[in-house]
Amino acid sequence: MALEIEMATYNKELPRLLSQTGKHVLIIEDRVIDTYVGYDAALKRGYMEAGIGKPFLVKKIAKEDIQFFTRNITSASVVYTQ
């Protein structure tokens, strides 16, 4: 699984990070780099720190991890409108 170390770091640091709920955290390997008001700022700093070849995590700090899912999809169709 990708970003296992970064997700483990996020979960370990979450109690401390909750004081900044709603911000975005940048994590590289097992290090919390910083928190940012916007996703774009965190992403930019991630590329500056890690480059394009090293994984990093930018995640919105939240008490509960929001999961998006769908179910019972058996087929998909595309509708084009003009």
C-alpha positions as CSV (number, residue, x, y, z in Angstrom):
1,M,0.0,0.0,0.0
2,A,1.3,3.5,-0.8
3,L,1.9,6.0,1.9
4,E,1.8,3.4,4.7
5,I,4.5,5.3,6.8
6,E,2.9,8.7,6.2
7,M,-0.6,7.4,7.2
8,A,0.8,5.8,10.3
9,T,2.5,9.1,11.2
10,Y,-0.8,10.9,10.6
11,N,-2.7,8.6,12.9
12,K,0.0,8.7,15.6
13,E,0.1,12.5,15.5
14,L,-3.6,13.1,15.1
15,P,-4.3,13.9,18.8
16,R,-1.8,16.7,18.6
17,L,-2.9,17.8,15.1
18,L,-6.6,18.1,16.1
19,S,-5.9,21.6,17.5
20,Q,-5.6,22.6,13.9
21,T,-8.7,20.9,12.5
22,G,-9.6,22.0,9.0
23,K,-6.0,22.8,8.0
24,H,-3.9,20.5,5.8
25,V,-0.9,18.7,7.1
26,L,2.2,17.8,5.1
27,I,3.9,14.5,6.1
28,I,7.1,13.1,4.5
29,E,7.9,9.6,5.7
30,D,7.6,9.8,9.5
31,R,8.0,13.6,9.8
32,V,5.2,16.2,10.1
33,I,6.6,19.1,8.1
34,D,4.0,21.7,8.8
35,T,0.3,22.6,8.6
36,Y,-1.3,24.9,6.0
37,V,-4.6,26.7,5.6
38,G,-4.9,25.6,2.0
39,Y,-4.3,22.4,0.2
40,D,-2.3,24.1,-2.6
41,A,0.2,25.6,-0.2
42,A,0.8,22.2,1.4
43,L,1.2,20.5,-2.0
44,K,3.7,23.1,-3.2
45,R,5.8,22.7,-0.1
46,G,5.6,18.9,-0.5
47,Y,7.1,19.1,-3.9
48,M,9.7,21.6,-2.8
49,E,10.8,19.3,0.1
50,A,10.4,15.8,-1.5
51,G,10.6,16.5,-5.2
52,I,8.6,14.5,-7.7
53,G,10.2,11.1,-7.0
54,K,9.5,10.7,-3.3
55,P,6.1,10.2,-1.9
56,F,4.5,12.6,0.6
57,L,1.1,13.0,2.2
58,V,-1.1,16.1,2.2
59,K,-4.2,15.5,4.3
60,K,-7.0,17.6,5.7
61,I,-6.9,17.3,9.5
62,A,-10.2,16.0,10.8
63,K,-11.4,14.2,13.9
64,E,-13.1,11.5,11.8
65,D,-11.7,10.2,8.5
66,I,-14.3,10.8,5.9
67,Q,-14.8,7.8,3.6
68,F,-16.4,8.2,0.2
69,F,-17.9,5.1,-1.3
70,T,-20.7,4.0,-3.6
71,R,-22.4,0.6,-3.8
72,N,-24.6,-1.5,-6.1
73,I,-23.1,-0.1,-9.3
74,T,-23.4,-2.7,-12.0
75,S,-22.9,-0.5,-15.1
76,A,-22.1,3.1,-16.0
77,S,-23.2,5.3,-18.8
78,V,-22.1,8.7,-20.1
79,V,-24.6,11.3,-21.2
80,Y,-23.4,14.1,-23.4
81,T,-25.3,17.3,-23.6
82,Q,-24.8,20.4,-25.7
